[in-house]
Amino acid sequence: MDLEAKKIALRKIPHGVFIVGTHQNGRLNAFTATWLNQASFTPPLVAVGIRKDSHSLAMIQASRVFSINILGKQQKPVAEHFVKPATTSGEKLTGVPHRLGKTGAPILEEAIAHVECEVREIANQAGDHAVVIGEVVEAGVRDKEALALTLADTGWHYGG
Ligand SMILES: Cc1cc2nc3c(=O)[nH]c(=O)nc-3n(C[C@H](O)[C@H](O)[C@H](O)COP(=O)(O)O)c2cc1C
């Protein structure tokens, strides 16, 4: 395989930029994610690729819930904040306005929309990310007209 072609081709897949939140034992966490898609209408499922060495995956495996916060076009700084791993930055939610959803996962007040999910499956054998499949059990919209932040808007890459 032409590795450069593989990288370029995979990076041409369009992605959004989201903040995925979760909790475990009273502790909250959230991280910036782009490998996220709807995966079923009925029931409504989403699939998220989550690094096996992230703090969030261990927390999601324990609590079996997560939130997806959809950012608006101007909210790259929010995504920048949540790229940091939990250990080096302490409690990432501190100072970021949020509330707890019905699953206990954090909902960012400035997200243009959000969903909350209960984990239905985790496929984690093959790669360096687990594929976490969640069923959407709650949703909210703050700004119906706002456009969502995309990876292309940020100029960043995650993939290849
Ligand atoms: C643009 C961008 C997109 C990212 N997308 C993902 C992703 O889809 N899945 C993932 O596990 N990590 C992704 N990351 C990396 C996580 O945000 C990063 O590993 C974070 O530190 C994990 O936090 P945690 O250890 O507190 O859970 C992305 C990073 C950037 C810069």
The ligand as a Tripos MOL2 file, in Angstrom:
@<TRIPOS>MOLECULE
LIG
   31    33     1     0     0
SMALL
NO_CHARGES

@<TRIPOS>ATOM
      1 C1         -8.6450   17.3930   16.2030 C.3       1 LIG1
      2 C2         -8.5790   16.2880   17.2130 C.ar      1 LIG1
      3 C3         -9.4840   15.2580   17.1420 C.ar      1 LIG1
      4 C4         -9.4440   14.2000   18.0510 C.ar      1 LIG1
      5 N1        -10.3440   13.1830   17.9180 N.ar      1 LIG1
      6 C5        -10.2660   12.1420   18.7740 C.ar      1 LIG1
      7 C6        -11.1610   11.0500   18.6300 C.ar      1 LIG1
      8 O1        -12.0350   11.0140   17.7680 O.2       1 LIG1
      9 N2        -11.0510   10.0320   19.5210 N.ar      1 LIG1
     10 C7        -10.1120   10.0560   20.5240 C.ar      1 LIG1
     11 O2        -10.0560    9.1020   21.3100 O.2       1 LIG1
     12 N3         -9.2570   11.0750   20.6720 N.ar      1 LIG1
     13 C8         -9.3270   12.1200   19.8250 C.ar      1 LIG1
     14 N4         -8.4700   13.1600   19.9790 N.ar      1 LIG1
     15 C9         -7.4790   13.1040   21.0690 C.3       1 LIG1
     16 C10        -8.0960   13.3910   22.4360 C.3       1 LIG1
     17 O3         -8.7750   14.6360   22.4290 O.3       1 LIG1
     18 C11        -6.9600   13.3850   23.4850 C.3       1 LIG1
     19 O4         -6.3320   12.1150   23.4730 O.3       1 LIG1
     20 C12        -7.4220   13.7190   24.8990 C.3       1 LIG1
     21 O5         -6.2740   14.0850   25.6480 O.3       1 LIG1
     22 C13        -8.1080   12.5750   25.6470 C.3       1 LIG1
     23 O6         -8.4430   13.0640   26.9310 O.3       1 LIG1
     24 P1         -8.6080   12.1230   28.2040 P.3       1 LIG1
     25 O7         -7.3430   11.3190   28.3400 O.co2     1 LIG1
     26 O8         -8.8060   13.0930   29.3440 O.co2     1 LIG1
     27 O9         -9.7890   11.2590   27.9650 O.co2     1 LIG1
     28 C14        -8.4790   14.2090   19.0830 C.ar      1 LIG1
     29 C15        -7.5690   15.2640   19.1620 C.ar      1 LIG1
     30 C16        -7.6050   16.2920   18.2390 C.ar      1 LIG1
     31 C17        -6.5960   17.3940   18.3130 C.3       1 LIG1
@<TRIPOS>BOND
     1     1     2 1
     2     2     3 ar
     3     2    30 ar
     4     3     4 ar
     5     4     5 ar
     6     4    28 ar
     7     5     6 ar
     8     6     7 ar
     9     6    13 1
    10     7     8 2
    11     7     9 ar
    12     9    10 ar
    13    10    11 2
    14    10    12 ar
    15    12    13 ar
    16    13    14 ar
    17    14    15 1
    18    14    28 ar
    19    15    16 1
    20    16    17 1
    21    16    18 1
    22    18    19 1
    23    18    20 1
    24    20    21 1
    25    20    22 1
    26    22    23 1
    27    23    24 1
    28    24    25 2
    29    24    26 1
    30    24    27 1
    31    28    29 ar
    32    29    30 ar
    33    30    31 1
@<TRIPOS>SUBSTRUCTURE
     1 LIG1         1 GROUP 0 **** ****
